C-alpha cells in the first residue's frame, strides 16, 4: 500500500471513524433511550408558546436525535411556521412511511423518539411573515414528495427535505447540523453548485462524498454521509456523531 493511501486511511480514521466510535460508546451507555417507537415520548417539549397567545409571525427549524442505533450519528429535522395572528402552527416533516411529506403529524415542538428538539433557526415578526409564503411554496415544490421517494441513506430523507427548502430561500441564512445526515444529498450528475445559503460552493457525489465551503455552512467534508469540519463564523468543530462542538449559534443562545 502506498504512502498516500495510508495517509488517506489514517485521515479517515481520525476525522470520521474515531469520533463516531466514541459517540457510539457514549450512546450505548445511556439509560434514558426509548427501546422502540411505541414507548418513546412524542409529546410537546413545551418550547413554543401557545399559538393562540403568540400573535407575531414565526419561523422555526428544529432538529432532534433519531431513535435507537440511528441516534448515534443522525438528527431528524423539520420546519415550523405561523402567520401573524394565526391560532395554530404548521409543521412540515418528511418521513419514510405513509405520505412522505407530512403536515402537522406531531406537535410543532414535539420530541422525536423521546429526544428534545434542538433549535436550528428562529425568525420572528415581519421578516418571518415575508418568508412564510416562500417556505410554503418550496414545501409544495419539493421534488421527492411521492410514495417511495424516501431513502434513509444517503437520501433523499427528512434532512434532504429541509435542506431543499433552505436552499430555495437563501434569506433563511442557516445551515443544518452536521449530523443531519442526508442534507448534502444530490442526484448523481449534480456534482457542483452553490451552497444552500449561496455564500460558498459545494461539490457532491450523490451524498456519499462531498466538500462544502461557505460563510454560513463553514468548511465541511462529507464521507459516506458523515460530516467533519469547522465553523469559522461561529467558531466550532463539526464531528461525526457528536455534531457541532463550540460556541452556540445565535438561535441557541
N, C-alpha and C positions, 0 to 999 in steps of 0.2 A: 504494500500500500504506500502511495506517495506521501511526501510530507504535507502537501496541500490538502489531500484527502483527510489525513489525520487531524490537521488543524480545523477543517470544516466539522468533522465529527466531534472534536473537543468543544468547539463553539456551540454546537447544537446541544451537547450535554450540559454545558454551563448555563447557557441562555434560556433553554427551554425545558429540558428533562429534569434537571436538578430542582428548579423552583416548583415545577408541577409535582414532583415526588414528595417534597417537603410539605406542600399544601395537602396532598392526598393523605399523608400520615396524620397531619393535624385534623383533617376532616374525619378520618376513621376513629379518632379518639373522642369525638363529640358524642354527647349523650342526649342531645336535645333535638335530634333529627327525626322527622316522621318516618316510620317504616314503609308506608305506602301512601298513595294519593288519598285514599278514603279516610285515613286517620290524620291527615295533615290539616292545618289551620288555614282556611282560605278566606277568613273574615277580614274586615277593615282593620288596618293598623292605626286608625284614628289620626292620620297625618293631616288630612284635608278638613277644613271646616265644613259644616253643613251647607250645601249649595244654596239652600233657600235663605240662608243668613249671610251669604257672601255675595254681594252684588257685583263687584268688578269682574271683568273677563279674566280668564285664567288659562294658561297652557302649562302642562307638566309632562315631563318624560321621566319614567321610573324604570329601574332595573332591580331584579331580585334574584338571588341564587335559585337555581333549579333544584329538583329533588333528587334524593338518593345519590348514586355514584356520579351523575351528571353535574351535581353541585360542586364537585371537586374543581372543575375548570370552567363552568359556564353560568352566565346570567340569562334570564328571560327579561326582555324589555317591552314596554308598552307606552301608549300616548293617551293623555287625558286633556280634554278641552271643555270649557264652559263659556258661553257668550255672556255678555253683561246682562244681568237681571235674570238669567236662566235659573230654573229651580232644580236642575239636576246636571250632573257631569256626564260627558260622553267619553267612554273608554274604548280604545281600539287595540286589539291584540291579533297576532296571527298564531294559530295553533296547529297541531298535527292531526287533529281529529275533527270530524264534522265539517261544518262550513269553515274554511281556512281563516278568513278574516272575521273576527268576532267583534260585535259592538255590545258593550255593557254586559258581558258574560259574568263579570265579577265586579265587586265594588271598586270604585276608581282607585282607591289606595289599599286594596286588599293585599294580604300576604300571599306569596307564591310558594306553594308547597310548605307552608309554615315559616318561610323566611321573610323578614321585613323588607319593604321596598327601600331602595336607595334612590335619593333624588339626583337626577342627572341634569335636568333643566327646569327652571322656573321663570315664567314670564307672566306679568300681570298688567291689567289696565288697558290703555288704548293700544299699546303695541300687541298685546295678546288678541284683542278684538280684531285688529287688522290682519293678523296671521291666521286666525281660525278658518276663514274660508279657503285659504290656500292649503291648509292642513287637510281639511275635509276633501278637497279636490284631489290632493295627492293620494289619500287613502283610497278614494274611489278608482283612481287610475293605476293602482298597484298591479303590475303585470302578472304576479304569481298568486292570484286570488281564487283560483278554481280548485275543485277537489283534486287531490293528488299532487298539488303544487307545493307540497311541504316536504323538506328533507332535513333531518336533524343536522347532518354534517355532510359537506361543509356549508350547506344552504341550498336553496332559499328557506329560511326559517323565521322565527319571530324577530330576531335581530336584523335579518336582511330587510324585513318589512319596515322597521323603524328607521334603519339606515337609509332606505329608499326615500322615505318622507323627508328626513333631514336633508338629504342630497337635493331634493326638489325645492327646498326652501332655505337657501344659504343664510337668510336673515336669522334663522334659529341659532346659528353660531355656536353649535355644540358638537361634541364627539361622544360616542357611546363608550362605555368602559372597555378596556382591553379584553375582558372576559366575556364580552358579548359575542360569543362565537357565531360566525355567520354574517357579521356586519360587513365583512370585506368580500362577500361572495359576488362574483360577476360571472356571466356565462363565458365559456371559452370563446375566444375571438375578441372579447372586450378586454384587451390587455392593459391599456393605458388611458389615463384621463385625469381630470381634476379631482381633488378630494371633495367629499360632500360639502364642506364649508367653502369651497372654492378658494382656499388660501394656500394650496400646495398641489402636489401631484401624487398619483397613485399608480403603481404597477401591480397587476394581479394575474394569477394563473388559476382561474376557476375557484378561488378561495382557498386553494391548497398552499400556495406560496405567494408572497407579496411584499411590497415595500411601500410605505406611506410616509410622506414628508409634507407637513403643513403646519401653519402657525397655530391653528385650532387643534388639529389632531396630534401634533408633535411628530416625533420620529418613531415609526413602528416597523418591526419585521414580523411577517406572518409565516409560520411554518406549520403546515397541516392544521390550520385554524387557530393555533396557539400564537399569542402575540407577546412580544417583548419590545421594550422601547423606553423612551424618555419624553416627558412633557416639559418643555422649556418655558412655556407661557405661565404655567402654574407648577413650579418645579416638583417633579415626582418621577419615580421609576414605574415602569409598567412590566409586570411579571406574570407569566402563565400561572394560573391557579389563584395566586394572591391578588391579582388585579393591580389597581393603582395604589402606590405607597409613597406618600409625600404630603405636600401642602394640600389642604382641602380646596376643591373647586368652589367658585363663588356660590353656586347653587347649594353647596353643602355647608357653607359657613354659617 
